[in-house]
């Protein structure tokens, strides 16, 4: 099978999902080249492994996925637009191989599986309809499964692809250990550990992010007997699922140095920035009787799965823009003031069951569905992929999405993608041209990251003067 991913978090979800669906299968890891393609450091931190790994373009993925005897199953662990593009690209490639007007069984294709990395709190209809057309759309909880089917059925689309499962990393709470000094089993008997899981884009504003950082530092000062770990997602210049324009690594220098409302003096000795595998850091907190604090990170679900006290902050309000509204009814909503006073939130068990963070193996139904589809694929074949969005249902929306991923409105490779596909078949000369194109793409991606991380904040700051 193959996993196509476009960011570090989706890579983690995709590989772990593939292993839960087909534990014995070999996995080819394919990283979709783009803004958020994970770096080697990010891949190492995620801690999942595959049998082979390479970076691909849209055209390269489509060739690999539709090659004779290639894959029984493909997991699309990508943003919604990329999923939609790959569905149309696969559909076009298979139809082209079989001839126009091909019907069921005329050309073999892989089973296509997709889903969400974690909490779905925004763009529900948009994201779901961009994923429609996959054979299996995984819903991470009973709550999500009901919502997903309601959206599909509400627009007249088939909701039979929705299959209830669980987040693939919600398993085993006895793990632990780390490859670094900041989190590991040796700390199991150490001080009470508070993990503040920050997010790249929530909240977005400098003032709000600086406020949360000051409160985390203030908690460490008020509780010198506790360890406060500010868990970072990426290093400056790296991208994750969302763009981080104001990295906490930069804010901490200002806040701890006395600017942005800080008191100066640097970070207290019991407060530090940490990287590393989230599961391992949460295990450390659990072993010390600790606490997770976040605004709305999926880390909250991992924490609740471990029965670790989990605080979803209300300091900036309970708002859809923050995503913490998802946790209403959970029993986890709390403010830094309450945490400073010693509150350890207790999750509502009914809510936790409904959200899929309690219970046993949530992948049994999904494994059964995938196995049936793979058998069908190997036999009579699967029906053509049929996304809800077509040039008839969304003529003003779909072509732009496909163009972004190098495809024509009919799903065929466009311009440079078609030339690249032709070059790949020409041999050595084409290889040289491919190297040049890849160099240009990498340079462009570097320039884009520089613009997001350096230039854009300066422009905004200038505009505020």
TAMO-V344099 format. One record per pair of residues at least 12 apart in sequence whose C-alpha atoms are under 10 Angstrom apart, sorted by the first residue. I is the first residue (numbers start at 1). GAP is how many residues later the second one is. If there is no record, write none. Layout:
[[I GAP] [I GAP]]
//
This chain:
[[1 17] [1 18] [1 21] [1 24] [1 25] [1 26] [1 27] [1 28] [1 64] [1 69] [1 70] [1 71] [1 72] [1 73] [1 74] [1 109] [1 110] [2 12] [2 13] [2 16] [2 23] [2 24] [2 25] [2 26] [2 27] [2 28] [2 48] [2 49] [2 50] [2 51] [2 59] [2 62] [2 63] [2 68] [2 69] [2 70] [2 71] [2 72] [2 73] [2 74] [2 108] [2 110] [3 12] [3 13] [3 14] [3 15] [3 24] [3 25] [3 26] [3 27] [3 28] [3 29] [3 47] [3 50] [3 70] [3 71] [3 72] [3 73] [3 74] [3 75] [3 110] [3 111] [4 24] [4 25] [4 26] [4 27] [4 28] [4 50] [4 51] [4 52] [4 57] [4 70] [4 71] [4 72] [4 73] [4 74] [4 78] [4 79] [4 82] [4 110] [5 24] [5 25] [5 26] [5 27] [5 28] [5 31] [5 32] [5 33] [5 50] [5 51] [5 70] [5 71] [5 72] [5 73] [5 74] [5 77] [5 78] [6 24] [6 25] [6 26] [6 27] [6 28] [6 29] [6 30] [6 31] [6 32] [6 49] [6 70] [6 71] [6 72] [6 73] [6 76] [6 234] [6 235] [7 24] [7 25] [7 26] [7 27] [7 28] [7 29] [7 30] [7 31] [7 32] [7 35] [7 36] [7 70] [7 71] [7 72] [7 232] [7 233] [7 234] [7 235] [8 23] [8 28] [8 29] [8 30] [8 31] [8 32] [8 33] [8 34] [8 35] [8 36] [8 37] [8 38] [8 225] [8 226] [8 231] [8 232] [8 233] [9 29] [9 33] [9 34] [9 37] [9 68] [9 69] [9 108] [9 109] [9 224] [9 231] [9 232] [9 233] [10 28] [10 66] [10 67] [10 68] [10 69] [10 105] [10 106] [10 107] [10 108] [10 230] [10 231] [11 18] [11 19] [11 20] [11 26] [11 27] [11 32] [11 35] [11 37] [11 65] [11 66] [11 67] [11 106] [12 31] [12 33] [12 34] [12 35] [12 36] [12 37] [12 65] [12 105] [12 156] [12 157] [13 33] [13 35] [13 62] [13 64] [13 65] [13 102] [13 103] [13 104] [13 105] [13 154] [13 155] [13 156] [14 15] [14 34] [14 60] [14 61] [14 62] [14 63] [14 64] [14 99] [14 100] [14 101] [14 102] [14 103] [14 154] [15 12] [15 13] [15 14] [15 33] [15 34] [15 35] [15 60] [15 62] [15 153] [16 32] [16 33] [16 34] [16 151] [16 152] [16 153] [17 58] [17 60] [17 96] [17 97] [17 98] [17 100] [17 121] [17 148] [17 149] [17 150] [17 151] [17 152] [17 346] [18 55] [18 56] [18 57] [18 95] [18 150] [18 349] [19 31] [19 149] [20 148] [20 149] [20 341] [20 342] [20 343] [20 344] [20 346] [20 347] [21 52] [21 92] [21 147] [21 342] [21 343] [21 344] [21 345] [21 346] [21 347] [21 348] [21 349] [21 350] [22 51] [22 345] [22 348] [22 349] [23 344] [25 26] [25 47] [25 48] [26 24] [26 25] [26 26] [27 22] [27 23] [27 24] [27 25] [27 26] [27 44] [27 46] [27 47] [28 21] [28 22] [28 23] [28 24] [28 25] [28 26] [28 43] [28 46] [29 20] [29 21] [29 22] [29 23] [29 24] [29 25] [29 26] [29 27] [29 46] [30 20] [30 22] [30 23] [30 24] [30 25] [30 26] [30 27] [30 30] [30 31] [30 34] [30 46] [30 47] [31 22] [31 23] [31 24] [31 25] [31 26] [31 30] [31 46] [31 47] [32 22] [32 23] [32 24] [32 25] [32 26] [32 28] [32 29] [32 45] [32 46] [32 50] [33 21] [33 22] [33 23] [33 24] [33 25] [33 405] [33 408] [33 409] [33 412] [34 21] [34 22] [34 23] [34 371] [34 407] [34 408] [34 410] [34 411] [35 203] [35 204] [35 205] [35 206] [35 207] [35 208] [35 407] [35 409] [35 410] [35 411] [35 413] [35 414] [36 202] [36 203] [36 204] [36 205] [36 206] [36 207] [36 409] [36 413] [37 18] [37 201] [37 202] [37 203] [37 204] [37 408] [38 17] [38 196] [38 200] [38 201] [38 202] [38 203] [39 195] [39 199] [39 200] [39 201] [41 193] [41 194] [41 197] [42 191] [42 192] [42 193] [42 196] [42 197] [42 198] [42 233] [42 234] [42 235] [44 232] [44 233] [45 134] [45 188] [45 189] [45 230] [45 231] [45 232] [45 233] [46 230] [46 231] [46 232] [46 233] [47 229] [47 230] [47 231] [57 348] [57 349] [57 360] [57 363] [57 381] [58 24] [58 27] [58 28] [58 31] [58 347] [58 348] [58 349] [58 355] [58 359] [59 27] [59 30] [59 346] [59 347] [59 348] [59 353] [59 354] [59 355] [59 357] [59 358] [59 359] [59 360] [59 361] [59 362] [60 357] [60 360] [60 361] [60 364] [61 25] [61 28] [61 29] [62 24] [62 25] [62 27] [62 28] [62 29] [62 30] [62 31] [62 32] [62 350] [62 351] [63 26] [63 27] [63 30] [63 358] [65 25] [65 28] [65 29] [65 44] [65 45] [66 24] [66 25] [66 27] [66 28] [66 31] [66 41] [66 42] [66 43] [66 44] [67 26] [67 27] [67 30] [67 41] [67 42] [68 39] [68 40] [68 41] [69 39] [69 40] [69 41] [69 309] [70 39] [70 40] [71 37] [71 38] [71 39] [71 40] [71 303] [72 36] [72 37] [72 38] [72 39] [72 40] [72 298] [72 299] [72 301] [72 302] [72 303] [72 305] [72 306] [73 36] [73 37] [73 38] [73 39] [73 40] [73 297] [73 298] [73 300] [73 301] [73 304] [74 35] [74 36] [74 37] [74 38] [74 39] [74 40] [74 60] [75 35] [75 36] [75 37] [75 38] [75 39] [75 40] [75 59] [75 61] [76 36] [76 37] [76 38] [76 39] [76 40] [76 55] [76 58] [76 61] [77 36] [77 37] [77 38] [77 39] [77 40] [78 36] [78 37] [78 38] [78 39] [78 53] [78 163] [79 35] [79 36] [79 37] [79 38] [79 48] [79 51] [79 52] [79 162] [80 34] [80 35] [80 36] [80 46] [80 47] [80 48] [80 49] [80 50] [80 51] [80 52] [80 321] [81 45] [81 46] [81 48] [81 49] [81 50] [81 317] [81 319] [81 320] [81 321] [81 323] [81 324] [82 48] [82 49] [82 319] [82 320] [82 322] [82 323] [83 29] [83 30] [83 31] [83 32] [83 44] [83 47] [83 48] [83 49] [83 50] [83 51] [84 43] [84 45] [84 46] [84 47] [84 48] [84 49] [84 50] [84 303] [84 304] [84 305] [84 314] [84 317] [84 318] [84 321] [84 327] [85 45] [85 46] [85 313] [85 314] [85 316] [85 317] [85 318] [85 319] [85 320] [85 321] [85 322] [85 323] [85 324] [85 326] [86 26] [86 45] [86 48] [86 316] [86 319] [86 321] [86 325] [87 25] [87 43] [87 44] [87 45] [87 46] [87 47] [87 298] [87 299] [87 300] [87 324] [88 45] [88 297] [88 298] [88 299] [88 301] [88 302] [88 310] [88 314] [88 319] [88 320] [88 321] [88 322] [88 323] [88 324] [89 296] [89 313] [89 316] [89 317] [89 318] [89 319] [89 320] [89 321] [89 322] [89 323] [89 324] [90 19] [90 20] [90 22] [90 294] [90 295] [90 321] [90 322] [91 18] [91 42] [91 293] [91 294] [91 295] [91 296] [91 319] [91 320] [91 321] [92 292] [92 293] [92 318] [92 319] [92 320] [92 321] [93 14] [93 16] [93 318] [93 319] [93 320] [94 12] [94 13] [94 14] [94 15] [94 16] [94 290] [94 291] [95 12] [95 13] [95 14] [95 289] [95 290] [96 316] [102 281] [102 282] [103 278] [103 279] [103 280] [103 281] [104 276] [104 277] [104 278] [104 279] [104 280] [105 271] [105 272] [105 273] [105 274] [105 275] [105 276] [105 277] [105 278] [105 279] [106 274] [106 275] [106 276] [106 277] [106 278] [107 270] [107 273] [107 274] [107 275] [107 276] [107 277] [108 268] [108 269] [108 270] [108 271] [108 272] [108 273] [108 274] [108 275] [108 276] [109 265] [109 268] [109 269] [109 272] [109 273] [109 274] [109 275] [109 276] [110 25] [110 263] [110 264] [110 267] [110 268] [110 271] [110 272] [111 23] [111 24] [111 25] [111 259] [111 260] [111 261] [111 262] [111 263] [111 264] [111 265] [111 266] [111 271] [111 274] [112 21] [112 22] [112 23] [112 24] [112 25] [112 258] [112 261] [112 262] [112 273] [113 18] [113 20] [113 21] [113 22] [113 23] [113 24] [113 25] [113 48] [113 253] [113 257] [114 17] [114 18] [114 19] [114 20] [114 21] [114 22] [114 23] [114 24] [114 25] [114 48] [115 12] [115 13] [115 16] [115 19] [115 21] [115 22] [115 23] [115 24] [115 25] [115 47] [115 48] [115 52] [116 12] [116 15] [116 21] [116 22] [116 23] [116 24] [116 51] [117 21] [117 22] [117 23] [117 50] [117 51] [117 52] [117 124] [117 181] [118 21] [118 22] [118 23] [118 48] [118 49] [118 50] [118 179] [118 180] [118 181] [118 182] [118 183] [118 184] [119 21] [119 22] [119 25] [119 48] [119 177] [119 178] [119 179] [119 180] [119 181] [119 182] [119 204] [119 205] [119 207] [119 208] [119 236] [120 19] [120 20] [120 24] [120 178] [120 203] [120 206] [121 175] [121 199] [121 200] [121 201] [121 202] [121 203] [121 204] [121 205] [121 206] [122 198] [122 199] [122 200] [122 201] [122 204] [124 20] [124 23] [124 24] [124 27] [125 22] [125 23] [125 25] [125 26] [125 27] [125 29] [125 30] [126 25] [128 19] [128 20] [128 21] [128 23] [128 24] [129 19] [129 22] [129 23] [129 26] [129 28] [129 258] [129 259] [129 260] [130 257] [130 258] [130 259] [130 268] [130 271] [131 256] [131 257] [131 258] [132 20] [132 25] [132 26] [132 27] [132 29] [132 30] [132 253] [132 254] [132 255] [132 256] [132 257] [133 24] [133 25] [133 26] [133 28] [133 251] [133 252] [133 253] [133 254] [133 255] [133 256] [134 27] [134 28] [134 251] [134 252] [134 253] [135 25] [135 26] [135 27] [135 28] [135 234] [135 235] [135 238] [135 247] [135 248] [135 250] [135 251] [135 252] [136 23] [136 24] [136 25] [136 26] [136 27] [136 28] [136 230] [136 233] [136 234] [136 237] [137 22] [137 23] [137 24] [137 25] [137 26] [137 27] [137 28] [137 229] [138 23] [138 24] [138 25] [138 26] [138 27] [138 28] [138 29] [138 225] [138 228] [139 23] [139 24] [139 25] [139 26] [139 27] [139 28] [139 217] [139 227] [140 23] [140 24] [140 25] [140 26] [140 27] [140 28] [140 215] [140 216] [140 217] [140 222] [140 223] [141 22] [141 23] [141 24] [141 25] [141 26] [141 211] [141 212] [141 213] [141 214] [141 215] [141 216] [141 217] [141 221] [142 21] [142 22] [142 23] [142 24] [142 211] [142 212] [142 213] [142 214] [143 21] [143 208] [143 210] [143 211] [143 212] [143 213] [144 18] [144 19] [144 20] [144 21] [144 210] [144 211] [144 212] [145 14] [145 17] [145 18] [145 19] [145 20] [146 16] [146 18] [147 15] [148 13] [148 14] [148 15] [148 16] [149 12] [149 13] [149 14] [152 236] [155 233] [156 232] [157 229] [157 230] [157 231] [157 232] [158 228] [158 229] [158 230] [161 208] [162 204] [163 200] [163 202] [163 203] [163 204] [163 206] [164 192] [164 198] [164 199] [164 200] [164 201] [164 202] [165 191] [165 196] [165 197] [165 198] [165 199] [165 200] [165 201] [165 202] [166 189] [166 190] [166 191] [166 192] [166 193] [166 194] [166 195] [166 196] [166 197] [166 198] [166 200] [167 131] [167 134] [167 135] [167 188] [167 189] [167 190] [167 195] [167 196] [168 193] [168 194] [168 195] [169 110] [169 132] [169 133] [169 136] [170 109] [170 131] [170 132] [170 133] [170 134] [170 135] [170 136] [170 186] [170 187] [170 188] [170 189] [170 190] [170 191] [170 192] [171 108] [171 131] [171 134] [171 135] [171 186] [171 187] [171 188] [171 189] [171 190] [171 191] [172 107] [172 133] [172 134] [173 106] [173 107] [173 109] [173 110] [173 113] [173 129] [173 130] [173 132] [173 133] [173 134] [174 106] [174 109] [174 112] [174 113] [174 132] [175 104] [175 105] [175 107] [175 108] [175 109] [176 12] [176 101] [176 103] [176 104] [176 105] [176 106] [176 107] [176 108] [176 110] [176 111] [177 100] [177 102] [177 103] [177 104] [177 106] [177 107] [178 98] [178 99] [178 101] [178 102] [178 103] [178 106] [179 97] [179 98] [179 101] [180 94] [180 95] [180 96] [180 97] [181 93] [181 95] [182 47] [182 90] [182 91] [182 92] [182 93] [182 94] [182 99] [182 102] [183 46] [183 91] [183 92] [183 93] [183 94] [183 95] [183 97] [183 98] [183 99] [183 100] [183 101] [183 102] [184 96] [184 97] [184 98] [184 99] [184 100] [184 101] [185 95] [185 96] [185 98] [185 99] [185 102] [186 98] [187 96] [187 97] [187 98] [187 100] [187 101] [188 95] [188 96] [188 97] [188 98] [188 99] [188 100] [188 101] [189 95] [189 98] [189 99] [189 100] [190 36] [190 37] [190 94] [190 95] [190 97] [190 98] [190 99] [191 33] [191 34] [191 35] [191 36] [191 37] [191 79] [191 94] [191 96] [191 97] [191 98] [191 99] [192 31] [192 33] [192 34] [192 35] [192 36] [192 92] [192 93] [192 94] [192 95] [192 96] [192 97] [192 98] [192 99] [193 32] [193 33] [193 34] [193 35] [193 36] [193 77] [193 88] [193 89] [193 91] [193 92] [193 93] [193 94] [193 95] [193 96] [193 97] [193 98] [193 99] [194 22] [194 25] [194 26] [194 32] [194 33] [194 34] [194 35] [194 36] [194 37] [194 77] [194 88] [194 90] [194 91] [194 92] [194 94] [194 95] [194 96] [194 97] [194 98] [194 99] [194 115] [194 116] [195 21] [195 32] [195 33] [195 34] [195 35] [195 36] [195 76] [195 79] [195 83] [195 86] [195 87] [195 89] [195 90] [195 95] [195 96] [195 97] [195 98] [195 99] [195 115] [196 16] [196 17] [196 20] [196 32] [196 33] [196 34] [196 35] [196 36] [196 77] [196 95] [196 96] [196 97] [196 98] [196 99] [196 103] [196 115] [197 32] [197 33] [197 34] [197 35] [197 36] [197 77] [197 81] [197 85] [197 95] [197 96] [197 97] [197 98] [197 99] [197 100] [197 101] [197 102] [197 103] [198 14] [198 15] [198 32] [198 33] [198 34] [198 35] [198 49] [198 50] [198 95] [198 96] [198 97] [198 98] [198 99] [198 101] [199 32] [199 33] [199 34] [199 35] [199 41] [199 43] [199 44] [199 45] [199 48] [199 49] [199 95] [199 96] [199 97] [199 98] [199 99] [199 100] [200 32] [200 33] [200 34] [200 39] [200 40] [200 41] [200 42] [200 43] [200 44] [200 45] [200 46] [200 47] [200 48] [200 97] [201 40] [201 41] [201 42] [201 43] [201 44] [201 45] [201 46] [201 121] [202 40] [202 42] [202 92] [202 93] [202 94] [202 95] [202 119] [202 120] [202 121] [202 122] [203 92] [203 93] [203 113] [203 118] [203 119] [203 120] [204 39] [204 40] [204 41] [204 42] [204 117] [204 118] [205 40] [205 41] [206 39] [206 40] [206 41] [206 42] [206 45] [206 54] [207 53] [207 54] [208 107] [208 108] [209 37] [209 38] [209 39] [209 42] [209 43] [210 36] [210 38] [210 41] [210 42] [210 44] [210 45] [210 49] [210 50] [210 51] [210 52] [211 44] [211 49] [211 50] [211 51] [211 104] [211 105] [212 82] [212 83] [212 101] [212 103] [212 104] [212 124] [213 17] [213 35] [213 38] [213 39] [213 42] [213 43] [213 49] [214 37] [214 38] [214 41] [214 42] [214 46] [214 47] [214 48] [214 49] [215 47] [215 100] [215 120] [215 121] [215 122] [215 125] [216 12] [216 13] [216 14] [216 55] [216 77] [216 120] [216 124] [217 12] [217 13] [217 35] [217 38] [217 39] [217 45] [217 49] [217 50] [217 51] [217 53] [217 54] [217 55] [218 44] [218 45] [218 49] [218 50] [218 53] [218 118] [218 122] [219 52] [219 117] [219 118] [219 120] [219 121] [219 122] [220 47] [220 48] [220 49] [220 50] [220 51] [220 52] [220 120] [221 46] [221 47] [221 48] [221 49] [221 50] [222 118] [222 119] [223 47] [223 117] [223 118] [223 119] [224 44] [224 45] [224 46] [224 47] [225 45] [226 44] [226 45] [226 62] [226 64] [227 41] [227 42] [227 43] [227 44] [227 45] [227 58] [227 61] [227 63] [228 40] [228 41] [228 42] [228 43] [228 44] [228 45] [228 46] [228 62] [228 63] [228 64] [229 41] [229 42] [229 43] [229 44] [229 45] [229 46] [229 52] [229 56] [229 63] [230 18] [230 19] [230 41] [230 42] [230 43] [230 44] [230 45] [230 63] [231 17] [231 41] [231 42] [231 43] [231 44] [231 45] [231 46] [231 47] [231 50] [231 63] [232 15] [232 16] [232 17] [232 41] [232 42] [232 43] [232 44] [232 46] [233 14] [233 15] [233 41] [233 42] [233 43] [233 44] [233 45] [234 13] [234 14] [234 15] [234 41] [234 42] [235 12] [235 13] [235 14] [235 40] [236 12] [236 13] [236 14] [236 213] [236 214] [236 217] [236 218] [237 209] [237 212] [237 213] [237 215] [237 216] [237 217] [238 208] [238 211] [238 215] [239 210] [239 214] [243 206] [243 209] [243 210] [244 208] [244 209] [245 204] [245 206] [245 207] [245 208] [245 209] [245 210] [245 211] [245 212] [246 206] [246 207] [246 208] [246 211] [247 206] [248 25] [249 24] [252 14] [252 15] [252 20] [252 21] [253 13] [253 14] [254 12] [255 12] [256 12] [278 21] [278 24] [278 25] [279 20] [279 23] [279 24] [279 27] [282 17] [282 18] [282 20] [282 21] [282 24] [282 26] [283 19] [283 20] [283 23] [283 25] [285 18] [285 23] [285 24] [286 17] [286 20] [286 21] [286 22] [286 23] [287 21] [289 19] [289 20] [290 18] [290 19] [290 20] [290 54] [291 12] [291 17] [291 18] [291 19] [291 20] [291 48] [291 52] [291 53] [291 54] [292 12] [292 16] [292 17] [292 18] [292 19] [292 20] [292 52] [292 53] [293 16] [293 17] [293 18] [293 19] [293 20] [293 39] [293 40] [293 41] [293 42] [293 43] [293 46] [294 16] [294 17] [294 18] [294 19] [294 20] [294 30] [294 39] [295 16] [295 17] [295 18] [295 19] [295 20] [295 21] [295 22] [295 23] [295 27] [295 28] [295 29] [295 30] [295 32] [295 38] [295 39] [296 15] [296 16] [296 17] [296 26] [296 27] [296 28] [296 29] [296 30] [296 31] [297 15] [297 25] [297 26] [297 27] [300 12] [300 27] [300 32] [300 57] [301 51] [301 54] [301 55] [301 56] [301 57] [302 55] [303 54] [304 26] [304 28] [304 42] [304 43] [304 45] [304 48] [304 53] [304 54] [305 47] [305 48] [305 51] [305 52] [305 53] [305 54] [306 51] [306 52] [307 39] [307 40] [307 50] [307 51] [308 36] [308 37] [308 38] [308 39] [309 23] [309 34] [309 35] [309 36] [309 37] [309 38] [310 20] [310 21] [310 22] [310 23] [310 24] [310 34] [310 35] [310 36] [310 37] [311 16] [311 19] [311 20] [311 21] [311 22] [311 23] [311 24] [311 25] [311 27] [311 28] [311 32] [311 33] [311 34] [311 35] [311 36] [312 12] [312 13] [312 14] [312 15] [312 16] [312 18] [312 19] [312 20] [312 21] [312 22] [312 23] [312 24] [312 33] [313 19] [313 20] [313 21] [313 22] [313 23] [313 25] [313 26] [314 18] [314 19] [314 20] [314 21] [314 22] [315 18] [315 19] [315 20] [315 21] [315 22] [316 19] [317 18] [318 15] [327 20] [327 24] [327 25] [327 28] [328 23] [329 18] [329 19] [329 21] [329 22] [329 23] [330 15] [330 16] [330 17] [330 18] [330 19] [330 20] [330 21] [330 22] [330 25] [331 14] [331 15] [331 16] [331 17] [331 18] [331 20] [331 21] [332 12] [332 13] [332 14] [332 15] [332 16] [333 12] [333 13] [333 14] [390 19] [390 20] [391 18] [391 19] [395 14] [398 12] [399 12] [402 12] [403 12] [405 12] [406 12] [416 21] [419 15] [420 13] [420 14] [420 17] [421 13]]
//
